[in-house]
Structures are given as C-alpha cells and as structure tokens.
Amino acid sequence: GFGGTTVPPVPVIPVNRQVSDADTIRVDLTGPEAFGDPATGDLFSIVQAIATDLVDDPAALAGHLEDLDAVLNRMLTAAADIGTRTNRIETAQQVNKDLPLSLTSRSSVIENVDLPKTIMNLQMQQVGYEAALGATAKAIQPTLLDFLR
C-alpha cells in the first residue's frame, strides 16, 4: 500500500438479476475474477514483468510462460462463465417472450365459448324449466272451490 498502510480487499458483492420466477443470474464479473489478483500476480503485473525482463533480462522471459498460462486459463474460465450466463439469459428471454403467447392461448381456451351453442343450450334449459313450471302449476292449481271448502 501507500505510506505503509495496507488497503483491505474490496468484498465481492455479486450483482444478480431475476429473469424468471425461479431463476436468478449473476450479471457481473470483477477484474480479479477475470485477470487475477493483483496481490498474487494478475495479467497486468505479468505483462509489466515481461516488458521489464525484455529490456533488462531476456533470459528470464521463459519463466513467465507458466504465469501467462495461468492467467490465460483464468480468462478462458471467465469467458466460459460469461458464455454460460449469456445462454441462460437468452433462454430466459425466449421463455419470457413466449410466455404471453402461451398465457393468451390458455386464457382463450378458458374464456372463449361457442356462443351459438351456449345460447341454444340456455334456450333448451329455459324451455324445460318453463315446461316443468307449467306442469307443476297445473298439477297443484287451486280453484275457487278449494278455497270455499
């Protein structure tokens, strides 16, 4: 650090986005995750060491190959992770695009009725109800003589 003080590492707080009811995806990637930790040797410190050795000690350049391989593997892993997240987001995007169509088709099955058939059934039930009322009324029809008795 500067002036004898050490700077504590910044905690990694992932940035997540909810893309569906059940799926949350991390949408960020920190520099140390992609390029390595500056304290232990990141891409930039390795490149700086290569540049310095290129001028001062060309024989030491071979020693940096392992460091470069480690940084390259870290970067490839980060790129693969980003690719995986991208695929998950694209899949969620397609599902979310298809969802309104699916919901619309489901609601049309539930809500849409065959109006002529429904009206005909209702009229048939109404005719049957009126016939039942008429038959009941005739069967228990009181007459003036029933009241006089």
HUDA-V654115 format. One record per pair of residues at least 24 apart in sequence whose ideal C-beta (glycine too) atoms are under 10 Angstrom apart, sorted by the first residue. I is the first residue (numbers start at 1). J is the second residue. Records with the same first field share a line. If there is no record, write none. Layout:
I->J, J
//
This chain:
6->39
9->37, 38, 39
17->85, 89, 92
18->92
19->88, 89, 91, 92, 93, 95, 96
20->91, 92, 93, 95, 96, 99
23->88, 89, 91, 92, 95
25->84, 85, 86, 88, 89, 92
26->81, 82, 85, 88
27->82, 85, 86, 89
28->85
29->78, 79, 81, 82, 85
30->78
32->74
33->74, 75, 77, 78, 81
34->71, 74, 75, 77, 78, 79, 81, 82
35->71, 74, 75, 78
36->67, 70, 71, 74, 75
37->74
40->70
41->67, 70, 71
42->67, 71, 74
43->67, 68, 70, 71, 72, 74, 75
44->71
45->71
46->70, 71
47->71
//
